């Protein structure tokens, strides 16, 4: 039986089509029009509907490159179901290289939004109505904030069996069972019974090749898990991801210049020295120690720190040695994706 057409705004997308739809948004005060671009790829056979979005925070650009590479895959010709790709959700912030919208609101704290609310609320309502409510699954791509870098990780409600299933399929070394935050995209997805994964990797306003490749590979793996794409002919057995029991931040005990001695992804013991904060003369030095045993999944990249700033993000596991092995195996993987894309020079 033929699958039904899909409607986005007043655009009809038939089975087997691939179209770009520009959803109208609030214009700039210069009268320049603004739109939310959405690429819709429909398979010739019925299957799940999934969205992949990036730049919900306008300065988090790794996901933009992940989606570009995803859409170039010849493998999508074998798609079952529908893929909605939104590489730049917060177009306003992306243009100005800012996390926020012009009204200084965080889009990922503005859902479900309102068509009569703030600019952030109106964009959230549009995205919810035209994208989320028309899908059964979602993947939201993020990075760390400015001057903060994250180890590739998935944050999701792992107490939900379906969400846990696709989270494990993503094949990153660390899964964090993270509570949803009020006003977040994951929260409105949970309210509607739509499993949404949040992929965190890299740093704002920077491309990171390993994080990008891991993101593309993870999305493909999830689509295969959902039977949206055919299984790999020669699939390698990936390292089993580990679920973090909890995570904690190590904060600066004083202001100064930080010398970090622990790398992203490294295993640390409670009380271990992972950095030193000093004044410019080196006359006063303050040791930074791990406040828990675990794996460093995030850290600052800026050596200039103020008292109270978060310096290292440590995830705690039942077995830190197993977690360390999973991270090392992941970091050593060259993450091949597809022969045609592997010919593309890596970003360095």
C-alpha positions in Angstrom: 0.0 0.0 0.0 1.3 3.4 -0.9 2.3 5.7 1.9 0.5 8.9 2.5 1.9 12.4 1.7 3.3 14.5 4.4 2.4 18.2 5.0 4.7 20.9 6.3 3.0 24.3 6.3 1.2 24.2 2.9 3.9 22.1 1.2 3.0 18.5 0.3 6.0 16.0 0.4 5.2 12.7 -1.4 7.0 9.4 -0.8 10.4 9.3 -2.5 10.8 13.1 -2.5 13.5 15.2 -1.0 12.6 18.9 -0.6 13.7 22.0 1.3 10.9 23.9 3.1 11.5 27.4 4.5 9.2 28.0 7.4 8.6 31.8 7.9 9.8 33.4 11.1 9.8 36.9 12.5 11.7 39.3 10.2 14.6 41.4 11.4 14.0 45.0 12.4 15.8 45.9 9.1 12.8 44.3 7.4 14.9 41.4 6.1 12.9 38.2 6.1 14.0 35.2 8.2 13.0 31.5 7.7 13.6 28.2 9.4 15.1 25.8 6.7 14.0 22.2 6.9 15.2 19.4 4.6 12.6 16.6 4.3 13.8 13.3 2.9 11.1 10.7 2.4 11.7 7.0 1.6 9.6 5.2 -1.0 8.6 2.7 1.8 6.8 3.5 5.0 8.7 3.7 8.3 9.4 5.8 11.3 9.5 9.6 11.2 12.6 11.1 12.8 14.0 14.7 13.1 17.6 15.6 13.6 18.3 19.2 14.6 21.3 21.4 15.5 22.1 24.9 16.6 19.2 25.1 19.0 21.9 27.2 20.7 23.1 29.4 17.8 26.8 29.1 18.6 26.9 25.3 18.8 27.9 24.5 15.2 29.3 21.0 15.2 25.8 19.6 14.6 25.5 21.8 11.4 28.4 19.9 9.9 27.0 16.6 11.1 23.7 17.2 9.3 25.5 18.3 6.2 27.4 15.1 6.0 24.4 13.0 6.9 22.4 14.5 4.0 25.2 13.7 1.5 25.1 10.0 2.3 24.1 7.8 -0.7 22.7 5.4 1.9 19.7 7.7 2.3 18.5 6.5 -1.1 17.5 3.3 0.8 15.6 5.2 3.5 12.4 3.8 4.9 10.2 6.4 6.5 10.9 10.1 6.8 13.9 12.1 7.9 13.5 15.8 8.8 16.8 17.6 9.0 17.0 21.0 10.6 20.7 22.1 10.7 20.1 25.6 12.1 17.1 26.0 14.4 18.2 29.2 16.1 18.9 31.1 12.9 19.1 34.4 14.7 21.8 33.2 17.2 23.7 31.4 14.4 24.0 34.6 12.4 25.2 36.6 15.4 27.4 33.7 16.7 25.4 33.8 19.9 23.8 31.0 22.1 20.7 33.1 22.5 18.0 34.8 20.5 17.9 38.6 20.1 15.6 38.7 23.1 18.4 37.1 25.2 16.3 34.0 25.8 17.5 30.5 25.7 15.4 28.6 23.1 16.0 25.3 24.9 14.2 26.7 27.9 11.3 28.2 25.9 9.2 25.1 24.9 6.4 24.5 24.3 6.3 28.1 23.4 3.4 30.3 22.3 2.5 32.0 19.0 1.8 35.2 20.9 4.7 35.1 23.3 8.3 36.3 23.1 10.5 35.7 20.0 11.9 32.6 21.6 8.4 31.3 22.5 7.2 31.9 19.0 10.1 30.0 17.4 9.7 27.2 20.0 5.9 26.9 19.1 6.7 26.8 15.4 9.3 24.1 15.8 7.0 22.0 18.0 4.0 22.3 15.7 5.8 21.8 12.3 8.6 19.4 13.3 8.3 17.6 16.7 4.6 16.8 16.5 5.0 15.2 13.1 7.8 12.8 14.2 8.1 9.7 16.4 11.8 10.1 17.3 14.3 13.0 17.6 18.0 13.6 17.9 19.1 17.1 19.2 22.8 17.9 18.5 24.7 20.1 20.9 28.2 21.1 22.1 29.7 22.5 25.2 29.4 26.2 25.8 32.0 28.8 24.7 35.5 27.8 26.0 34.0 24.4 27.3 34.5 21.1 25.6 32.5 17.9 26.0 33.5 14.3 25.4 31.0 12.8 23.0 28.1 11.6 25.1 24.3 11.0 25.0 22.0 12.6 27.6 18.5 11.0 27.7 15.8 9.6 29.9 17.3 6.1 30.2 14.4 5.0 32.4 12.3 4.9 29.3 12.9 1.6 27.5 12.5 2.9 24.0 14.8 5.9 24.6 17.4 3.6 26.3 17.3 1.4 23.2 18.1 4.1 20.7 20.6 5.7 23.1 22.6 2.5 23.3 22.5 2.2 19.5 24.2 5.6 19.1 27.4 3.9 20.3 29.2 6.7 22.2 31.1 5.5 25.3 29.1 7.5 27.9 25.4 7.6 28.4 24.1 10.0 31.1 20.6 9.4 32.6 19.8 13.1 32.7 16.6 14.5 34.1 14.7 16.7 31.6 14.8 20.5 32.3 11.8 22.7 32.3 11.2 24.3 29.0 13.6 22.0 27.1 13.0 20.2 23.8 13.5 16.9 25.6 10.8 17.8 28.1 8.1 18.5 25.5 9.2 15.3 23.7 8.7 13.3 26.9 5.3 14.9 27.4 4.3 13.7 24.0 5.9 10.2 24.3 8.5 11.1 21.7 12.0 9.7 22.6 14.6 12.4 22.0 18.4 11.9 22.4 20.7 14.9 23.2 24.1 14.4 21.7 26.8 16.5 23.3 30.3 16.8 21.8 33.0 19.4 21.3 33.0 23.1 21.9 30.9 26.1 20.8 32.0 28.0 17.7 34.5 25.2 16.8 34.5 22.2 14.5 35.9 18.9 16.0 36.4 16.2 13.4 36.2 13.2 15.8 33.0 14.6 17.4 31.5 15.2 13.9 32.3 11.7 12.7 30.9 10.2 15.9 27.7 12.1 15.5 27.2 11.0 11.9 28.0 7.4 12.7 25.7 7.5 15.7 22.7 8.9 13.8 23.2 6.2 11.1 23.3 3.5 13.8 20.1 4.8 15.4 18.4 4.8 12.0 19.5 1.3 11.4 18.2 0.3 14.9 14.8 1.7 13.8 14.9 -0.1 10.5 15.0 3.2 8.6 18.2 2.1 7.0 19.5 -1.4 6.1 21.8 -3.1 8.5 25.6 -2.8 7.8 27.0 -5.6 5.7 30.1 -6.0 7.9 29.2 -4.4 11.2 31.9 -4.3 13.8 31.0 -5.0 17.4 31.1 -1.6 19.1 32.2 -1.1 22.7 29.2 -1.3 25.0 28.4 2.2 26.3 28.3 2.7 30.1 25.6 4.6 32.0 26.8 7.3 34.4 25.2 7.0 37.9 25.7 10.7 38.5 28.0 13.6 37.5 29.6 16.5 39.4 31.4 19.7 38.7 34.8 20.6 40.1 34.8 24.3 40.7 37.6 26.8 41.1 38.5 27.5 44.8 40.0 30.8 43.8 40.7 33.1 40.9 43.9 32.9 38.8 45.5 31.2 35.9 44.7 27.5 35.5 47.2 24.8 34.4 45.2 21.6 33.7 46.9 18.3 34.1 44.0 16.0 33.3 42.7 15.5 29.8 39.2 15.2 28.5 38.1 11.5 28.8 40.7 10.6 31.4 40.0 8.5 34.5 40.5 10.3 37.8 40.5 9.2 41.4 38.9 11.2 44.2 41.5 13.6 45.7 43.7 13.4 42.6 45.3 16.7 41.5 43.9 17.6 38.1 45.1 21.2 37.9 46.7 24.1 39.6 45.5 27.7 39.9 48.2 30.3 40.3 48.7 34.1 40.3 50.7 35.6 37.4 53.8 35.6 39.7 53.5 32.0 40.8 53.7 33.1 44.5 50.3 31.6 45.4 49.2 28.3 44.0 46.0 26.4 44.7 45.6 22.7 43.8 42.5 21.6 42.0 41.5 18.1 43.1 38.9 15.7 41.8 35.9 15.6 44.1 34.8 12.1 42.9 36.2 9.1 41.1 35.1 8.9 37.5 35.8 10.0 33.9 36.2 13.7 32.8 33.4 14.3 30.3 33.7 18.0 30.1 36.2 20.7 31.0 37.0 24.4 30.4 39.5 25.3 27.7 40.1 28.8 29.1 43.0 29.0 31.5 41.8 32.3 33.0 39.3 31.4 35.8 37.3 33.1 38.5 36.4 31.7 41.8 33.4 29.4 41.6 33.7 28.6 37.9 33.2 25.1 36.7 36.5 23.6 35.6 35.9 19.9 35.2 32.8 17.8 34.7 33.2 14.3 36.1 30.8 11.4 35.4 30.7 8.6 38.0 30.3 5.0 37.1 30.0 1.6 38.9 33.3 0.7 37.4 35.6 3.5 36.4 38.1 1.1 34.8 35.4 -0.2 32.4 34.4 3.4 31.6 38.1 4.2 30.9 38.4 1.3 28.6 35.2 2.3 26.7 36.5 5.9 26.3 39.9 4.7 25.1 38.5 2.4 22.6 36.2 5.1 21.3 39.0 7.7 21.0 41.2 5.2 19.2 38.5 4.4 16.6 39.0 6.2 13.3 35.2 6.2 13.0 34.8 5.3 9.3 31.4 6.3 8.0 31.1 5.6 4.3 33.7 5.2 1.6 32.5 8.2 -0.5 32.6 10.5 2.6 35.9 9.2 3.8 37.4 10.6 0.6 36.5 14.1 2.0 39.5 15.7 3.7 39.0 15.8 7.5 38.6 19.1 9.3 41.9 19.8 11.1 
